[in-house]
Amino acid sequence: MPTLRRDLTLYGLTMVAIGSCIGSGIFVTPAQIAGHLLSPTPILTVWVLGGLIALTGALTFAELGSMFPEAGGVYVYLKEGYGDFAGFLYGWAYFTVINSGSLAALSIAFAYYISFLIPLGATGQLVLAVGAIVVITVVNVFRVKVAELFTNVFTGLKLLGIAAVILIGLFLGSAGTLTASEAASPGLPEGTALSAFGLALIGVLWSYGGWQHASYLSGEARDAQRTVPRAMILGAMIVTIVYVLTNLSYLFLLPVVEMATSDRVAADAVSRVLPYGGSLIAAIIAISTFGTAMIYMMSAPRIYFAMAGDGVFFAKLAEVHPVYRTPVYAVLAQSVWAVVLLLFWGTFEAVITYVTFTDWIFFTLAAFVVVLFRYTRKEALRPYRTFGYPFTPIVFMTITTLFVLNTLVAKPLESGAGLLLLALGFPVYRYFVGKREGETPSE
């Protein structure tokens, strides 16, 4: 039976980690965050906090990545730590909520910003969004190395574009704009600061989410026990630096009150000093969202591939194409469901709220597996051990738990929808387990 091809290098995996993070978030969510926090200092603080969360998460997950250098990533960690059902529930949530919602949001954002450059009606945007999913599906079916090439090219372009935004803001903007915003800020009402930070973290963690995607491709990585941990850590560090500098540039160009009301923060900021800045940034965002969607389509189907191989998902999804040696049916299934969500989904903000809420529940559970295995698998091979253990995973789990609880209280509709879909995973799992047990020959 054909097996997955081990083509991915450290550079390619690092580009996956970076490219999965830098998508639409850094260009879209700063307005939402400014609306919650109202002042430059807390805005920059929450982005630094997001980077700390990402880095502590990457340092924690890197130990698991070195212990389990195989396809599946977080799915494998949860299954090994808590049993088959936990792994299945993550894969189920990833298929029905997390990755599908992300692909839908990214495709909509791609079409929206292309329409900024080339005027399209609502129908044209919808057709373009569906077309984007079709294109990335075709690329991922043919060969993962081709998808890696696309990933490297688009991630490189994104970084060049963001570097331009940073340089424009820092050298053509003014620190006086930031100082004036700080002086004019009304501040947060007493007793609301913690909740405001929690709500701002929704957009921040949506923007930072993605460094873990390198772990999903462990089964196709060269020297996975070394390259996967390094890729996640490098990716988290680079993205943190980029995001803080990008937001500093925004604050040098736009007052916070204007940031909070802008649908295109980056475009409006650059337009302050360059006449055609809006079009330039729209092009960067279109490239960024398309490249990120390419990565999501490449990495997530490996989870469904691993689940199907375990007999807890549709068996067809475990099949590898005989020529291209890619999980073709897993890719196609993800594509079809993403298109369904694209046609019937809600607003961008609502999507990222319920996607992020659901995603970070599992991140918290996966981080605890590191602590659990230090007691239950003391002698297990660990080519990489979490730096700063146990402080690092404790910091990560504490912050993410507070975030999940705050979102549950502040955004009950979106978080409730995520919990409902998780609950639907129980009967689905029982169906596949019953089917697998029924097919097992009796002794």
N, C-alpha and C positions, 0 to 999 in steps of 0.2 A: 504494500500500500504506500502511495507517495507520502512523504513527510515534508514539513515546513522547511524552506530553504534558509540557512543561516547566513544572511548577507549583510545585516545591519552593523555598522561600525559605531565607535564611541561618538564620532562627530555626527553621524546620522541620528543616533539616539538623543544626543544633546539638542540637536535641531528639532527633534520631535517634542522634547520637553519644553523648549522655549516657544516653538511655534504653536503648541497646544495652549499655552498661556496667552500669548499675544495674539488676540483675535480682534473681536469687536469691542471688548470690554474697556480697554484703556481709552477708546475714542467715544464711547457712549455713556459709561457709568459715572464719569466725574461730575456731570450735572446733577444726577441723583444724590451723589455723596455730598456735594456742596449744599444742596437743599436741606440735607439733614444736619450738617455741622456748622454752616454759616460763617466759618472763619478759617484763614489759611493754616494756622497752627494745628488745630484738630484734623483738618483735611490731610495734611502731610503726615501727621501722627498715625492716622488710621491706615494710610498706605504703607508706612513702615511696619505697623503691627501686622498687616496682611503678609508682608514679606517675611516677618519673623515666624508667622504661622506656617507659611510655605516652606521655609528653610527647616524648621524643626520637624515638619512632616516629612520632608525629603530625607533628612538625616535618620529619621525613625524607619521609614519605609525601605531605606537602602539596606538595612540589615536583613529585612525579609526578602528583598530582591536578590541578595547574595545567597540566602538559604534555599530559595526556590527559583532557580534560573530556568523557568519554563513558561510557556504561553499561559496568559490568564491574569497575571498581576494580582490586584486586590481580591479578585474572585478566589484565587488559589490561597491567599493568606487567610481569608475568612473561613474557607472550607477546612484548611488545616487546623485553624485555631478553635473553631466552634462546631465543626461538623458540616455535612453536606447541605443541610437546609440553609445555613447562613450564607454559604457560597452561592447557592441557587438564588436566594432572595436578592443578593447584590446584582447578579447577572440579570435577573428579572427586572429589577428597578432600572438597571442601566439600559436595558432594551426598551422598556415602556416609558421611562421618564427621563433619565439623566442624559444619555447620549442622543436619543431621538429628539428630545426637546432642544438640546444644544444644536444639533444639525439643523432643525427647523429655524431656530433663532438666527443662526449664522447665515443660512441661505436667504432668509428674509432681509437681513442687514446687507448682505452682498447685493441683492437686487435693488434695495433702496438706494444705496450709494452709487450704484451704476446709473440709476435713473437721475441722480443729481448731475451726472456728466452727460447722459443721453436721455432726454425726456421720454418717459414711458408712462402709460396709463396703468391703472391698477391691474388690469388683465396682463399687460406686458410684464409688470414686475413679478406677478405670480408665475407666468410661463418661464421667465428667466430664473427664478428661484428653483423651480422644479428642474429646469435644464442644468443648473449647477450641480444638483444632486446626481443627476444622470451622468454627467461628465466625470465626477469624482468616483462614481461607482465603476464606470468602465475602466478607468485608470487602475483602480485597486483590484479589479478582477484579473487584469492581464499579468501583473507581476508586482510584488512588493518593492522590488528595487526601483521600478519606474516611479512608484508612489513616493519612495524615499528621495528620488531625484527632484520631483515636483516639490516635496517638502523643503528640501535644502534651498532650492531656488526661491520659493515664495517666502521662506523665513528670512533669507538673506535680504530680499527686497524690503520686507517689513522692517527689519532692523535699520536698514539704510534710511527708509522713510521716517522712522521714529527719531533717528539720529538728527535728521534735518529739522524736525519739530523742536527737539531739545536745543539745538544750536541757535535756531531762530529765536526761541523764547529767551534763552540766557544772554544772547549777544545783542539782539534787537529790541527785546523787551526791557522792562525796568523793574528793579527791586522796589521802586516807589509805589508801583501798582499793588504789590503784595502788602507793603506797609500800610497803604491807605485802606485796603480791605480789612486789615487787622484792626485798624483804628475805628472803622465805621461799623464793625460787626456788633450786632446787638447782644451776642452771646446766647447760650442755650438757657432756657428757663430752668429754674432750680429743680433738681430731682429728675431731670430728663436726660442728663448727659450719657448715662450708661445705655439707656434704650436707644438714643440717637446713634451712638457708636455701633450698637448692635445692628441697627437698620443700615447704617453706612457700610458695614462689613458685608452685607449681601452683595452689593456691587463689587466691592473689593475682592471678596473670595471668588465670585464669578470670574473676575479678571485674572486672578492668580491660578485658578483651577486649571490643571493640565500637566503639571510637572510629572504626575504619576503615570502618564500615558507611556512613558518609556518602559515601565515595568510590564505593560501588557504585551510588549514585543520581545520579551526575554527569549521566547522559543525560536526567534529568528535573528538573534544577536550573536555576534562573534564574542567569545570569551565573556558570556553573559554575567558571570559572578563578579567580574570586575567592571565591565563597561556600564551595566545598568545602574548600579549605585552611583557611580561617578556622573553619569548623565543626569540623573534626577537632582543631585546636589548642585552641579554646575548650572543646570537650567534654572533652579530656584534662585540662586545667587544673582545670576545675570538679569533675570526678570525683575527682581526687587530693585536693583540699581536703575534699570531702565524706567520703571514705573514712577519711582520717586523723582527722578530728574524730569520726566515728562510732565508730571503734575506741577513741579516747580516752574517749569516753562509756561504752563497754562496760567499760573498765578502771576507771572511776570507780564503777561499779555492781557489778561482779562480780570476785572474786579470779580469777587466772589458772587456778588448779586447777579451779575450777567452770566457767570458760569452756571448758576442754579437754574436759570431760565432758558438755557441754550440747548437745542436738540443736537447741535453739531459743535461741541466745545472746541475740538481741535481745529476745525475749519474756521470757526468764528475767531479763534485766537490768532491764527496765522494771518487771517485776512486783515487784522489790525495793522500789519506792517508790510504785507505783500498783496498786491491787487488780485492776483490769481491764486492766493493761498487756499481758498475754499475748494477750488477744483483739484489742486494738488493733493490736499488731504483726503478728499473724496476718493481719489484714485488709490491712495495708500490704503484706506479702509477697505475698499473693494478687494484689493490684492490680499490684504490681511485676513479678511473673513473667508475668502475662498481657500486660501492656504490652510487655515485652521480647520475648516470643514473637511479638507482633504485628509488631514491627520486623524480627525475623529473617525472618519470612515475607514481609515487604514487600521487603527489600533483596536477600537471597541469590538468589532466582529470576532477578534481572537478570544474574547471572553465567552461568546456564544459557542464558538468552536470548542473551547475547553469544556463547557457545560454539556454540550451534545456528546462529547467523547465520554463523559461520565454517566451518560444515560439519563440526564435530568432535563433535557431539552430535545427539540426535534432532531432525530438522528441524521437527517439530511445535512444539517448545519455542521456536522463533523467531517464531511467529505472534502477532500482536497482536489482541486482541478488536476487532472492527469498531465496536462501540458504546462500550465502556468504555476502549478504548485502553490496556489493560494486558496484560502477557505471561501470559495466562490459563493456557496449558498448562504453562508453567514453574512457575507457582504451584501448580497442581494436582499436578504430578509430585512437587514437594517435599513437599506435604501427605501424599500417599499413602505415600511412603517414611518420613516421620516417624512416621506411625501404625504402620507395620510395625515400626520400631525401638522405638516405645513399647510394643508388645505383647510384644517378645522381649528387651528391653535388660536390662543388669545394674544394679548399684548406682549411686547418684548420684556417689559419689567415684570409682569406676572410670571412669564415663563422662567426667567432667571431666578426669581424668588423660589419657586417650588422645585426647580432643578437643583439649585444650590443647597436648599434645606435638606433634600433627600440625599444628595451626594455626600454631604459632610457628616451625616449620621454614620455612614459606612466608613468614612475615613477615621472617625473616632474609634469605632469598633476595631478596625484593622490595626490602629496604633497600639491598642491594648494587647494585641497578639504578641508584640515584641516583649512586653512585660510577662505575659503568660508563659511564653516559651523559655524565658530565662529561668523559670522554676520547673517547668514540665519537660523541657528538652535541653538540660544543662550541657550535655555532651555533644549536641548537634554541631555540625560544621558551620562556622560563621566566618567566611572570608572577609566580611566587613562587620564591625560591631558599632552600634550607634554611638556617635560622639556625644559625650556629656550625659550618658545614661546614669541614673534614671531621670535626671532633671529634664532632658530634652523631650522625651515622650510625655512626661507629666505636664509640662508647659503646653504642649500641643493639645493634649486631651482636655485640659482645663478650659482653654480658650474656645475650642470648638464645641464643647458641651454647653458653655454659656451662650454661644452664638445660636446653637440649635434651639435651646429653650426660649431665648428672646424672640427668635423668628416665629416659633410656635404661638407665642402670646401676641406678638405685634401683627402677624400676618396669618391669621387662622385659616383663611380660605385657601391660600396657596399651599401652606404646610399641611392642611387637612387633606387636600387632594393627593399630595404625595403619600401620606399615611394610608389613604384609602387604596391606592394602587399597590402599596406594600402588602396590605391585608389580602388583596386578591391573589397575591403570590402563594398563600397557604393552600388553597384548593388546587391551584395549578401544579404545585410541587407534588401534592398527594397523587394527582393523576399520573404524572411521569414516573413516580416511584412505584405506584401500583402496576403500571405498564411494564416497567423494568423487572419487577419481581415476578410478574406473570410470565415473562419470557425466559426467566432463569430455569434451566432444567432441574428437576428434583433429583436428589441424591438416590 
